[in-house]
Amino acid sequence: MGVGDPESLTYEAGRALAGVDVLFTVDKGAAKADLNALRGEICARYARPGLRLVELAEPERDRAPDDYAAEVRRWHAARAEVWARALLAELADGDRGAFLVWGDPALYDSSLRILDDVRSRGLVDVDVTVIPGISSVQALAARHRIALNSIGGAVHLTTGRRLTAEVAGQDSVVVLLDGAAAWRDIPDTNQWDIYWGAYLGGPDEIAIAGPLAEVGDEIAAMKQAARARKGWIMDVYLLRRRP
């Protein structure tokens, strides 16, 4: 479902959704009810009448573990068991089930790993088809009317957790999954421009760009206020080294 904008759903995804028997959704809690509303609008536009929605419980996850990788593997294994039970219970032979994935399943998303786990552990024998959508990274570049790379340059994609360790030697860095404001911790902030966006494609979309040393604190305050107001935030940004 890309960034959640019903207007950005691809023709291929809309056609596939019209042929689905069961839509599986993951319960993200009351704070993200507006995400469910966007999903509902997409289904109302593209799904066939009578589509069954099956809500899956989300296993608990430690957000500050001593061993991050081990905790993610444990959490993914627990999710695979929940998903497998639902697939077996809700799909008859020949039925089509679907998951609407935020962003792009190829980019910092666990859905494909979980389905691979379901199959590799022999929990359910399913055929999986992936339909790409508009990722938040594409939407960010479009909103700011920029190309991600400098002329002849590379683009480095990473997370907020890894930014300070990986920014050295890079010219263009796209950062996802930044729970805080990791740009504050990089050296020489006056060497960078930032292109930031939150809730891209939605009615609450925010986009700010400028020299990092000048707008970094403004963005951090905006991000904190938006999270407090809505209870959640999805944002992404590009750091571009200044000439």
Backbone torsions as a table, in degrees:
resi	resn	phi	psi	omega
1	MET	NA	9.8	177.7
2	GLY	59.3	-135.8	-179.6
3	VAL	-86.3	4.0	175.3
4	GLY	99.5	-3.3	178.5
5	ASP	-78.1	115.6	-179.2
6	PRO	-56.7	-27.7	179.1
7	GLU	-72.1	-18.7	-177.5
8	SER	-96.0	-2.8	177.8
9	LEU	-63.6	132.4	-177.9
10	THR	-71.3	158.2	177.6
11	TYR	-59.1	-41.7	-179.5
12	GLU	-60.9	-43.0	-179.6
13	ALA	-66.9	-40.5	178.6
14	GLY	-63.3	-41.3	178.6
15	ARG	-65.5	-40.0	178.9
16	ALA	-66.2	-42.1	-179.0
17	LEU	-63.0	-31.2	178.7
18	ALA	-68.3	-16.6	179.8
19	GLY	-105.8	12.4	-176.4
20	VAL	-89.5	141.3	177.2
21	ASP	-91.0	-38.6	-176.9
22	VAL	-135.6	132.0	174.3
23	LEU	-107.4	121.5	178.4
24	PHE	-93.7	130.7	-179.9
25	THR	-126.0	151.7	-179.8
26	VAL	-107.1	127.8	-179.1
27	ASP	-71.0	114.2	-180.0
28	LYS	-102.3	6.4	176.8
29	GLY	94.9	165.6	-175.5
30	ALA	-64.5	-28.6	-177.4
31	ALA	-63.6	-22.3	-177.6
32	LYS	-110.2	32.9	-178.9
33	ALA	-62.3	-30.6	-179.7
34	ASP	-69.5	-25.3	173.5
35	LEU	-66.2	-41.3	177.0
36	ASN	-62.7	-35.1	179.2
37	ALA	-65.7	-39.9	176.5
38	LEU	-62.9	-43.2	177.6
39	ARG	-60.3	-41.6	179.0
40	GLY	-62.6	-38.5	178.4
41	GLU	-66.0	-40.3	177.6
42	ILE	-61.3	-44.9	-180.0
43	CYS	-64.4	-39.6	-179.9
44	ALA	-62.5	-33.4	-178.6
45	ARG	-80.2	-37.9	-165.8
46	TYR	-117.7	-27.3	-176.3
47	ALA	-79.2	157.1	178.7
48	ARG	-80.5	155.4	178.3
49	PRO	-59.3	142.7	178.5
50	GLY	89.5	3.5	176.9
51	LEU	-56.8	129.1	178.0
52	ARG	-88.6	132.7	175.0
53	LEU	-104.5	129.0	178.2
54	VAL	-119.9	119.5	-177.9
55	GLU	-92.8	130.3	-179.1
56	LEU	-103.3	136.0	176.3
57	ALA	-70.8	141.9	179.4
58	GLU	-97.0	118.3	178.2
59	PRO	-60.1	151.5	178.5
60	GLU	-65.5	149.8	179.9
61	ARG	-138.5	136.1	175.0
62	ASP	-79.7	117.1	-177.0
63	ARG	-84.4	-10.3	179.2
64	ALA	-135.5	61.0	-176.0
65	PRO	-80.0	160.0	173.3
66	ASP	-69.4	-36.4	179.1
67	ASP	-119.7	96.7	-174.3
68	TYR	-60.6	-48.6	-176.2
69	ALA	-62.4	-41.6	-179.6
70	ALA	-65.4	-39.4	179.7
71	GLU	-67.3	-39.0	178.1
72	VAL	-65.0	-41.3	178.0
73	ARG	-62.4	-42.0	178.1
74	ARG	-62.5	-44.1	-179.2
75	TRP	-64.6	-42.8	178.5
76	HIS	-62.5	-40.6	179.3
77	ALA	-63.2	-39.7	178.4
78	ALA	-66.7	-39.9	177.4
79	ARG	-64.2	-40.2	179.9
80	ALA	-59.2	-39.5	179.7
81	GLU	-67.5	-40.0	177.5
82	VAL	-64.3	-45.3	-179.3
83	TRP	-64.9	-41.0	-178.7
84	ALA	-62.2	-44.5	179.3
85	ARG	-60.4	-40.4	-179.0
86	ALA	-68.7	-41.7	179.0
87	LEU	-60.6	-43.4	-179.8
88	LEU	-66.6	-38.2	-174.6
89	ALA	-79.0	-31.5	-168.3
90	GLU	-104.9	-17.9	-177.2
91	LEU	-108.7	124.2	171.4
92	ALA	-83.2	165.6	177.5
93	ASP	-56.1	129.9	179.2
94	GLY	89.6	-10.9	177.6
95	ASP	-71.7	154.4	175.0
96	ARG	-110.8	125.4	172.9
97	GLY	-109.9	158.6	-179.1
98	ALA	-143.9	151.2	168.7
99	PHE	-119.2	129.4	173.2
100	LEU	-89.4	112.2	-173.2
101	VAL	-100.0	128.5	175.8
102	TRP	-67.6	140.8	176.2
103	GLY	77.0	-122.3	-177.4
104	ASP	-139.6	125.6	-178.1
105	PRO	-61.3	-15.3	-179.5
106	ALA	-87.8	-4.5	-169.8
107	LEU	-130.9	101.5	176.3
108	TYR	53.1	45.5	175.0
109	ASP	-131.2	146.2	-174.2
110	SER	-98.2	-4.0	-171.5
111	SER	-57.8	-45.3	-177.8
112	LEU	-68.4	-37.4	176.9
113	ARG	-62.0	-39.7	-179.1
114	ILE	-67.0	-43.8	178.2
115	LEU	-66.0	-35.8	174.6
116	ASP	-62.5	-38.8	178.6
117	ASP	-65.3	-41.6	177.8
118	VAL	-56.5	-43.7	-177.7
119	ARG	-76.6	-44.2	-175.1
120	SER	-67.0	-29.0	178.2
121	ARG	-87.3	1.1	178.0
122	GLY	71.8	22.1	-178.4
123	LEU	-73.6	-42.2	177.8
124	VAL	-148.8	140.4	175.7
125	ASP	-95.9	103.3	-177.8
126	VAL	-128.8	149.7	170.0
127	ASP	-96.3	134.0	-175.6
128	VAL	-117.5	130.3	173.1
129	THR	-119.3	133.7	-179.6
130	VAL	-109.5	128.1	176.7
131	ILE	-112.3	113.7	-176.0
132	PRO	-68.3	151.3	177.3
133	GLY	-125.5	-173.5	177.0
134	ILE	-80.2	115.8	-178.4
135	SER	-80.9	163.2	177.4
136	SER	-62.8	-29.6	179.5
137	VAL	-67.2	-42.8	176.0
138	GLN	-63.2	-43.5	-179.3
139	ALA	-63.7	-38.3	178.8
140	LEU	-61.0	-48.2	-179.8
141	ALA	-62.0	-39.3	-179.6
142	ALA	-67.5	-42.4	-178.5
143	ARG	-62.7	-38.1	-178.4
144	HIS	-92.1	-1.5	177.7
145	ARG	56.9	52.0	-178.2
146	ILE	-134.2	160.2	163.5
147	ALA	-93.0	148.6	-176.7
148	LEU	-70.5	-32.9	-175.3
149	ASN	-100.0	153.4	168.0
150	SER	-78.3	171.2	-176.7
151	ILE	-61.0	120.3	179.9
152	GLY	70.2	8.8	-175.3
153	GLY	-99.4	166.6	178.4
154	ALA	-95.9	164.4	174.9
155	VAL	-120.6	127.4	179.1
156	HIS	-104.1	125.8	177.7
157	LEU	-105.7	131.8	179.5
158	THR	-153.2	-173.7	179.5
159	THR	-112.5	164.0	176.8
160	GLY	-58.5	-34.9	-180.0
161	ARG	-61.2	-29.9	-173.3
162	ARG	-107.4	-2.0	-169.7
163	LEU	-58.5	-51.6	-174.0
164	THR	-62.1	-29.5	-179.2
165	ALA	-80.1	-17.4	-170.5
166	GLU	-118.3	-6.0	-172.5
167	VAL	-74.5	-26.8	-177.6
168	ALA	-60.9	134.5	178.0
169	GLY	82.5	-1.6	-179.9
170	GLN	-97.8	153.5	175.2
171	ASP	-108.3	-33.1	-179.8
172	SER	-136.1	119.3	-175.8
173	VAL	-127.0	120.9	174.4
174	VAL	-97.4	129.0	-174.3
175	VAL	-119.4	126.0	176.0
176	LEU	-119.6	165.7	173.7
177	LEU	54.6	46.6	175.9
178	ASP	-99.1	101.4	-177.9
179	GLY	-73.0	-14.4	-179.0
180	ALA	-122.5	-121.2	176.1
181	ALA	-146.4	72.7	-170.1
182	ALA	-63.4	-20.8	179.8
183	TRP	-62.6	-21.2	179.5
184	ARG	-67.2	-20.8	-173.5
185	ASP	-99.8	-1.5	179.9
186	ILE	-82.8	151.2	179.2
187	PRO	-75.4	153.9	172.7
188	ASP	55.9	57.3	-179.0
189	THR	-61.5	-21.6	179.9
190	ASN	-72.8	-4.0	178.1
191	GLN	-91.4	1.0	-170.5
192	TRP	-127.5	147.6	162.8
193	ASP	-102.8	151.9	177.8
194	ILE	-125.4	139.5	173.5
195	TYR	-122.9	108.5	-170.5
196	TRP	-119.5	145.6	175.0
197	GLY	-148.5	146.2	177.5
198	ALA	-134.7	149.1	-179.7
199	TYR	52.7	38.6	-175.8
200	LEU	-59.3	134.2	-179.8
201	GLY	85.9	-5.7	-178.7
202	GLY	-106.4	173.5	-178.7
203	PRO	-68.0	-20.3	-179.5
204	ASP	-99.3	18.6	-175.9
205	GLU	-55.1	137.5	175.3
206	ILE	-128.5	137.4	177.7
207	ALA	-141.7	126.4	180.0
208	ILE	-135.0	140.0	178.2
209	ALA	-142.7	153.7	176.7
210	GLY	157.1	-177.8	175.6
211	PRO	-59.4	130.7	-175.1
212	LEU	-57.5	-40.8	-178.2
213	ALA	-63.8	-23.2	-177.3
214	GLU	-95.3	-36.8	-173.6
215	VAL	-111.1	-3.9	-176.7
216	GLY	-59.1	-45.3	-179.9
217	ASP	-68.2	-37.2	177.0
218	GLU	-61.0	-43.9	179.9
219	ILE	-64.9	-43.0	179.8
220	ALA	-59.8	-42.6	179.0
221	ALA	-67.6	-40.2	178.1
222	MET	-62.8	-41.1	-179.9
223	LYS	-64.2	-45.0	179.5
224	GLN	-63.0	-42.8	180.0
225	ALA	-66.1	-40.3	-179.5
226	ALA	-66.0	-41.2	178.0
227	ARG	-63.9	-41.0	179.0
228	ALA	-64.5	-37.4	-177.7
229	ARG	-71.3	-43.1	-173.6
230	LYS	-99.6	-20.6	-177.6
231	GLY	91.1	-4.2	179.7
232	TRP	-162.9	163.4	174.0
233	ILE	-150.9	141.3	169.5
234	MET	-120.7	117.4	-179.8
235	ASP	-138.8	165.8	-178.7
236	VAL	-154.4	151.2	178.4
237	TYR	-152.5	158.3	175.0
238	LEU	-112.4	130.4	169.0
239	LEU	-102.9	125.1	-178.8
240	ARG	-121.1	122.4	178.5
241	ARG	-64.6	133.1	-176.4
242	ARG	-75.7	144.3	178.6
243	PRO	-60.1	NA	NA
